[in-house]
Amino acid sequence: MAKIAFAFLALVLSAGVASAEVIKEIIVEDNKKTTADTVELIAKIEVGDDWSPDMTERVKTDLVSSGLFKDVEVFWSKVEGGVRVNILVKDKHSWVIAPAFYNQPTNTGGGVGFGENNLFGLNQKLLIYGQVATGDTFFIGAWVIPAIGGTRFYAQFDTYLKQSRVFEYAPPGNYISNPEPVRESRINYLNGGVKLGIELFRGVKIDSRLRGAKVSYPSDSLFSDDPALLYAGGNEMNRSRDLGINDDDPIPAPGKAGTDVSNELVLTIDRRANWYGIQSGHKYSLSYEQGLPSLGSDFKYWLVGFGINKAWKVFDRHNFILKMGGGYGHQLPFQQEFQMGGPSMRGWLNNQFRGDVRANVNLEYSVPLFTIKGLSFRGLGFLDSGYVTFLTTSNPDRHYLPGSRRDQQDALAPFKNSVGVGTRLYLRQIVLPLLGLDIGYGLESRDVQVYLAIGLTD
């Protein structure tokens, strides 16, 4: 019996080997901008590789998921000594110059940006965007090189220059609560970074990002034009009982100014596919970041995090997406603390909760509504849950609000939830969604918040 089983296994294996053919030629057609080498790189095939019929669908999925092409066809034929693979790809319009407008709780503004999804026809990404807003005014620039010289190495260069108005909210005293703001300040965050990584094999990447930032708090950021409001007792927003200081004491900045230099290591397993807006597959990530006093950082800290993203295609055009994440940090400076609320926790104010530990779950189910000449409208329902708090308030570089630590709160006080509905508008010819509208209801706050983004919404 064992001999029969062994013979059967050998037959199956030999059949599998026999079905594999050598790729003798790859023909790329209909591409107007994307180079043929880049198409082959995205398809992850080259002359001399083994080819089997079941690879057709995988190659097509990878090409569609790249977001560069509005139509993709893959077929093959036998030639002497192997097979010829034909790839027909029609490029999407790869760049856009567009205004953006959004209205979120505590943050309303707009800007203009340029996005290029296929720079030089090499699948490189370039984003330049600036905005002015009541909450976050910033400029961002990023250049992503997914394959350096056609190798497995990739790189990213980025800058993020921001001035933010920051509301700090009273720590949640109990589970059914909607914390109010008790301190307002402004922070300048001038940041730049360089990332270098390698794709070990399909979908498995490891990279390192070196980042440097200058952090400061403008001298007038803690009070209004009235000099009397420099002191805690003079401003209702900065009540002395909430800040833990005397009425005649100057209002302290939430954190220390200085230079923040860090290095982040990330391991990612990304096996997702995106079929014209419908996601499937999974992505897992692990990260570790630490401050680098040896390179001039004024902050010494570390944080670890993980992320899980799973997506299922349902009923052909429906989509169910699960996102989970968490992290913990030690001696985090104010600018590195975990935050929750706003687009990440719809139904709550922007960054209404902060801490050195975080856990979150987001569930989203979307359905097609209608499509008009490539313009697609989708509706969605969502459930957001999260837990953010401070396990310790021992960082001497921080001025914590009283009651911030977990053991000073009810056990469930930092646990918050929301439900809601939304819509997205996509144009098949370009990559970015043109409109996002979400309406969230905070289950514990019993309040409704609306989040609107128009233009470059991703």
Secondary structure, DSSP 8 states (H G I E B T S, - for coil): -HHHHHHHHHHHHHHHHHH-EEEEEEEEES-SSS-HHHHHHHHT--TTSEE-TTHHHHHHHHHHHTT-EEEEEEEEEEETTEEEEEEEEEE---EEEEEEEEEETTEEEEEEEEEEEEETTTTEEEEEEEEEESSEEEEEEEEEESSGGGSSEEEEEEEEEEEEEEEEE----SSS----EEEEEEEEEEEEEEEEEEEEETTEEEEEEEEEEEEE--TTTTS-SSGGGGBGGG-GGG-HHHHTS-TTSB---SB--EEEEEEEEEEEEE--EEETTEEEEEEEEEEEEEE-GGGT-S---EEEEEEEEEEEEETTTEEEEEEEEEEEEES--GGGSEEE-BTTBTTS-TT-EEESEEEEEEEEEEEEEEEETTEEEEEEEEEEEEEEEBS----TTB---TT-BGGGS-TTTTEEEEEEEEEEEEETTSSS-SEEEEEEEETTTTEEEEEEEESS--
